[in-house]
């Protein structure tokens, strides 16, 4: 998960996304917007890493 976050942050640094914002966006996409970073579980990391590539 850490490598995924680092890659996405690096690819989007021009728009000012940092890891905290990215994690919040991932939680929103996973329908868990009220979840805190301290509440993250393995399933949240799996959601992020399994959905890295989107079909165009």
C-alpha positions in Angstrom: 0.0 0.0 0.0 2.8 2.4 0.8 4.4 2.0 -2.6 1.0 2.6 -4.2 0.5 5.8 -2.2 4.0 7.0 -3.0 3.4 6.4 -6.8 0.1 8.1 -6.9 1.3 11.1 -4.9 4.4 11.5 -7.1 2.2 11.3 -10.3 -0.1 14.0 -9.0 2.2 16.3 -7.1 1.4 19.1 -9.5 -2.1 19.3 -8.1 -1.0 19.2 -4.5 -2.2 15.7 -3.4 -0.5 14.3 -0.4 -0.9 10.9 1.3 -3.5 12.2 3.7 -5.7 13.6 1.0 -5.3 10.5 -1.1 -6.3 8.2 1.7 -9.4 10.3 2.4 -10.3 10.1 -1.3 -9.9 6.3 -1.3 -12.1 6.0 1.7 -14.8 8.2 0.0 -14.5 6.0 -3.1 -14.9 2.9 -0.9 -18.1 4.4 0.7 -16.5 4.9 4.1 -16.1 8.7 4.2 -16.3 8.9 8.0 -13.6 6.4 8.7 -10.4 7.8 10.2 -6.8 6.8 9.2 -6.3 5.1 12.5 -9.3 2.8 11.6 -7.8 1.6 8.4 -7.9 -2.2 7.9 -6.4 -4.6 5.4 -9.6 -4.5 3.3 -9.1 -0.8 2.7 -5.5 -1.3 1.5 -6.7 -4.1 -0.7 -9.4 -1.9 -2.2 -6.8 0.7 -3.1 -4.3 -1.7 -4.6 -6.8 -3.8 -6.5 -8.2 -0.7 -8.2 -4.9 0.9 -9.2 -5.5 0.5 -12.9 -8.8 1.6 -14.4 -9.8 0.5 -17.9 -10.0 3.4 -20.4 
